[in-house]
Each structure stands twice: as structure tokens, then as C-alpha cells.
Amino acid sequence: MKLTAEAKGTFAIAPTPFHDDGRIDEGSIDRLIDFYEEVGCEGVTVLGIMGEAPKLDAAEAEQVAVPFVKRAKKMQVIVGMSAPGFATMRALARASMDVGAPA
């Protein structure tokens, strides 16, 4: 679903779920999206710049963004593209768009 100027409603700011050993918890990503849909959110924001996103490497950021975009079929998704270099941001943007995030 494309994010447009007409976007309205509630957008959750999703935390990045981790296992105790620091690995990304992809199963919890699915449960978060399911929960946000159940409570009526119209969208979700992932990998914002105020939390853990700047601490993730490029592969970890993609490992978070892709499952969120794939699972959130009925919701608009905003993927934060912050990184110390343009190549990393470009790779994350491409991976997110490849699974359905709008350009």
C-alpha cells in the first residue's frame, strides 16, 4: 500500500524485537504486525532513528525491514533509511521495495 498525502489514522512505531542473544526475532515481527492490524492501526514505522536502528549493520536492518513489509499487507509501512553511508541506505531501500514497499 503506497504512502500518500492522504494517509491518516494511527501508525505504530514498532520496536525491533531481539532474542536474548541479540539476534533479530523474526517471529515476533509477525506477531507485532498481526497485533497492530487487530487493534486497527493503518500503518507502522520501523527502523526509526531514535532507537536501535542506528546500531544495526546493513544486513540486520534488512532482516528487520523485509519481514515487516512482507507481513503488513493491509497496512502502510514507513521504513527508516538512516545509515552512515548512501550505499547502505540504497541497499535497504531496494530490499524493502523488492518485497513491496512503495518507492
Protein Blocks (a to p, Z undefined) as FASTA:
>chain_A
ZZdfkbgcjdddddddddfkopacfklmmmmmmmmmmnopabdcehiaklmmmmpcfklm
mmmmmmmmmmmmmbccdddfbdfbfklmmmmmmmmmmnopaZZ
